[in-house]
Amino acid sequence: MSSLGLDETTIKEWITRVERERARTSRPDGFPDLPDVPAGRYIDEAFFALERATLWQRTWLYAAHIDQLPEPGSYLVWTHGSAPILIIHGDDGEVRAFYNTCRHRGAPVVRNPSGRAGKSLVCGYHGWAYDRQGALRAMTEPRDWLGVDKACRGLIPVRCERFANWVFVCEDVNAEPLGDFVAPLARFVRHLPLESLRLVNRREFDVSCNAKVLMENFLEAYHFKLLHPGTTDRIFDSQGTSVHLWKNGHSMMLSPNRRADWVDPGTVGMPAMDNSTEIERDFNPSYSVFPNMIWPIAPTGIPCVAIWPKTIRTSAMEVLWFAPDWGGGERDPLWDTRIANFDRIVDEDIQLAEPMQKTLESPGFRGVPLSYQERRIYHWHEEIDRRIGIEQVPAELRIAPVLETFVE
């Protein structure tokens, strides 16, 4: 496999796999029966707390696009971690993250969700001042602080690294570097000019259901026919969808266009990414970045869904659009229609989410059987247990690791 992205050999292999999916009449020989996913993983309060304290703090998580932090002093406060995290563009061009907690009495260093800081970040409680690299520079009434070593009182850092123009954070100091974490997936997209993608649109909203309900929906094409009859199912052939499982919980499903000559009318005339291949042009390669991001890549742009647990019964969903640089000026008016069309698909995806939360808590919910084409979901659950530590998961809630030989 080339280190620069999709090569001709891989493209041909992927297309052959799609053709095999279209032609098969049963699941492949040798594929195991998947044990049911235990019901408690969706409704058990102790398991939810275990996930929040381990999985979500030990894993690299998407936090922002560089367009949200365009110049020194630009900052935002990211709230999907264990505590509010300040992400700031430093004077040296580096993007860093810190807990948004003053080292004096724990007040928030910044109180707006985003903005541009001056040369100093000044806590509004007692005036302790930090530079844009997180170092403590001044304290009010310094006569009372003569013995304080400022070098030991800077803001507490959080690991912060970039993959292309996407900013990720991780609260675990022992986690692998971001580059190693995303490598199993990144090798297939490096031919695309990801470093020049711009943030077109972002919205976030709450959904009254467990985050797994939402995430699992985006990991399979089994629902296309019933939930998306006039949208996704009209465009893509779910029965031709091939599934790829990769290390670290990442995966991809490749859905072919129903018609070889189909072109999204909402993209005509829009700039396309250089080096796009027939995989991006004639298929829908929908990548999953563990644990909570979905990227269905098209040459003219990447819609993205990121799903965040809030409580055992509530989640937040971010819907983002990234696109090739269109130069100066405003974005193309076609984007309004394109964003609305994807929002319609998302609305179709979540229409059953809130009713499902109620029925998941019914005595009638005993666990989740998964089919061959839903194996991305099982792979995702396997990685959850690996990240938590299988010995920490109660025996009755564990996922039996049966897919190792199917991980590419």
N, C-alpha and C positions, 0 to 999 in steps of 0.2 A: 504494500500500500504506500503510495507517495505521501510524503510529509506535507505536500502542498494542497491536499484536498482530493476530490474525486478524480480518479484516472479512468481510462477507457475500459480497463479490465473490470474494475469495480462496477462501473455503470452497466456493462453488459451482464455481469453477475446479478445485479439488483433487478434488472428488467426480466431476466430469466426467472428469478424467484417470483415476480409478479405473475408471469405467465403460468408458472406451476400452481400458484394459488388459484387462478381462474379455472384451471383444469381439474383440480383435485375433487374427488367425490367423498373423501373421508379424511380424517386427520392422518398425518404421516405415521408410518410404522415406527415404533420405538419411542414415540412421545408419551410421557407418563400421564396417568390420571393425576390431576391436580387436587390435593386435599382442599376441603372447604376452608375458606378464610373465616376464622372464628368471629362470631357476632360481637364479642366483647371488645374487639379492636375498634369498633365504631361507637360503642355506647358505655364503655367502662371508664369511670372517672379516674381511677388510679392509672390505667394505661395511658390515658390522655396526658396526665401529669408527667408520667415517665417519658413520653415522647417530647414534651415541651422542655424537660430538663436535660435531655440527652440528645436525641436526634437533631432538634432544631438549634441547639447550641454547639453541636459538633460538626456541622455541615456548612459548606460554603453556600451563601444565600445571595440572590440578586438584590441589590439595594437601589441602584440608580443608573441612569445613562449619563455619559459625560456632558451632554447638552444641558443637563440640569445643574451642572457645576462649571460654567464656561470660563471663569476667570478667577484669579487669586482673590480669596475672600468669599467666593460663592459657597454657600452651605445649604444643607438640608438636615432635618432631624428624622431619622429612620426609626419607625416604631414597631417593627415586627420581630425584634429580638427580645432578650430577657429584660431589657431596660432601654429607654430612649438612647439612641446613638447619634452623635453629631458627625456628619461626613462633610469635610471641608477641603476646598482647593487651596493648597498652601502657596506661599510666595515663591517657592522653588518649582512650581508646576505639578508637584505630587498631590494626589488625592489621599487623604488620611481619614481615619475614623477614630473617635474617642467616645467613651461614655459621656453623655451630656450632664456631667455631675461635677460641680465645683469641689475642689479638694479641701475647702475650708469647712463648710457646714452642709454640703450636699445639695445646694440649690441648683437649679438648671442654669447652665452657662448661657444658653440662648433660649428664648421663649417663643420665638416665631418658628413655624414649621419649615421655613426656608427664607433665604435672603442673601445679602452680601454684607459681610462683616467689615468693619474698619480695620486698621492695623492691629487692634487689640480686641479680644473677646472679653468683655467686662461683665462679671457676675453682678446682677442687679441687687443682690442682697447686701454684700459687704464690699464690693468693688475689687475683688481679686481679678487681676487682668492676665490673660494668656495671649501669646502670639498665635498666628495662624498655623503654626506647626505644633501647637499644644503645650508649649513651654510656659511655665509661670514666670511673668516678667515684673509684676508689681503687686503690692498689697497696700491698702489704705492704712494710714497711721503706722508707718514702718518702724517707728521707735519701739513698738510693742512686739516686733517680730525680728529682732536683731539676730537671734540664734537659728533662724529658719534657713535651711538649705533649699533655695528655690529649685535647684536641679532635681530634687527628690519630690517635688510637689506639682509636677506637670499633670495635665489631664491623663487619665488612664487610657492607653491606646487599645483599640480593637483591630484585629488583623483586617487589612483592606487591600485588595489586589484587583487588577483589571484583566478581563479577557476581552480583547478588542476595545470597544467603547463602552462596555458594560462593567459597572463597578459592583464587586461582590464583597461581602464581609463574612467573617467567621469568628465566633467568640471562643473557639478552642485554640489555645496556643500550640497544641500538639498535632493539629490537623495537617494533612499533607498540603503542599503549596497548591494554589488554585489551578495552576497550569497542569499539575499532575492529576488533579481531581477531574477536570473537564477533558483531559486528553483522549479518553476512549471515544468521545463524541466529536471533539474539535477536529480530529484528523479528517473528518468527512466534510468540513465546511471551510477549510483554510484556503480553498481556491477563490472564495468570495471576498470582496473588499469590505470586510466587516468593520475595519477601522474607520471607514468614512461614512458609515450609516448614521443617519440623523434620527432624532426622536420626533416623530410626527404628531403623536397624540398620546395622552395618558388619562385614564379615568380609574377610579377605585370606588367600590361600593361593597356593602355588606350583604351576605346571603345567610339565611337562617337554617344552616345545616352544617354537619360535620365536614371538615375539609376533605376527608377521604371521598365523600360522595361526589364532590366536584372534581377532584383530581382523577379519580378512576374513569369518569365520563370521558376525559380527554385522552385516555390511554387505549381506547378501542374504537373500532368502526362498526361494531355490531349494532349500535343504536341508530346509524345513519337513516335507515329506511323509515323508521317510525317517527323519529324526532325531527328529521330534516328533509322531508319529502320534496320540498320546493327549493331547497338550497343545496346543502352539501351532497345529498344523495342524487340530486339531478346532475351534478357535475362529476362526482367521483364514484368509481365502482368499488364498493366495499368488499365484494367477493374476490376481488383481485388484490386486496391489501396484503402486503407482506410485512412481517414483523422482524425487527432486529433488536437483539438484547446485547447490551454492552456492560462492561465493568462499571462499578460505582453507582449502579442503579439507573444509568442512562439508557435510553432506548429510542427507537424510531419506528413509525409505521409509514409505509410507502403505498399511497393509494393512487391508482392510475386514473387519468381522465377517461370518462366514458367515450368521448369522441376525440380522435387524434387531432382534429382541426379546431378544437375548442379554444377560444381566447376570451378571457374575462374582458367584457366591453369596458369595464371601469378602469382598465389599465392601459388602454390604447393611447399612445403618445406619451406615457409616463417614462422617465428614465429607468433603465434596467441596470442591474448589477453586472459589471464586467465579469467575464469568465463563467457566466451561468451555463449550466449544462442541460441536457434533455431531462435530467432528473428534476430540476427545478421548473423547467418549462412545461413538461408534459405529464407530470405527476404532482402529488401533494406529499412531499417529505415532511412529516410532522415529527420533529425531534422533541424528546423529553429530557430536560436537564434536571436531574434529581436534586431536591425532592419535589419541586413544585412549579417548574416552568415548562411551557409548551411553546415551541416555535414551528409553525407551518411555513416553510420558506418558499416564496415565489420570487422570480427575478426582479419584480418591481417593488418588493417590500416584504416585511416580515411582521405579521400580527403576532402578538405574544400574550399569553395568559399566565399570570402568576397567582397562586392560591395560597392563602395564609390562614392558619388556624387562629381563632380568637378565643373561643370557649369550645367545649365539647359539642355544642349545638349551633355555633355561629362561626362564620368564616368571612374573610375579606377576599375580594377578587380584584386584581389589577388587570386592566386590559390596555396594552401598549401597542404602538405601531412604530416600526423602524423602517427607514427607506433610504435608497441611494440619494446622495447629495444632489439637490436640484439647482444648486448655485444660489445666487442672491434672490431677494424678493420673497414674497409670500408663497406658501405651498400651492400646488395646483388645485383649483376648485373641485376637480374630480375626487380629491381626497375626502370631501364631505360625504359624497355618495358611498365611497369605498368603506369608510369608517362605519357609516350607518348600516351597510350590508353585513359587515362582520358583527356588529352589535346585535343584529337580528339573529345571526347564528348563535351567538352567546346566549341570547335570551331563550332561544329554543333549547339550548343545552341545559339551562338551569330551571326550566319550567317545572320539572318534577322534583327538584332538589328539596324544597321546603316541605312538600307533602311526604317525601321519602323520609325525612328526619323523624316525622311522627310515627311512620310505620316501622322504621328501624327499631323503635323502642317498644314495639309490640311483642307479645309472647310468640307471635307467628314468625319472628325473625330468628332463625337458628344458626345462620352462617351463610357464606357466599360460595356457591359452586361456580367454577370458572371453566370456560371452554378453551380449546386450542387457540382460537383467535383473540382470546382475552388474556393471553399469557403475559403481556406487558404488566398487567395489574399484579399478577402473582410475583413477577420479577421485582416490581417496586416494593411489595411487602417484604420479600426476602431481604432487600437492602435496608429497609427500615430496621429489621431485627439485627442485621450486622452492625449498623451504626449505633444502635442502642447498646448492643452486647447481648448475645443470645441468652447468656446466663442470667441477665437481669429481667428478661421477659417471663412472666408467669407461664408455667408449662402449658396450661390450657389455652393460652393465647398465642403461642409460638407458631411460626410458619416453618413447616418442614422444608429444608433446602433441597429441592429436587431439580432445579433448572441449571445447575452449574455447567453441565456439558452442552447446554444450548446457548451459553453466553459466548459471543464471538470475541 
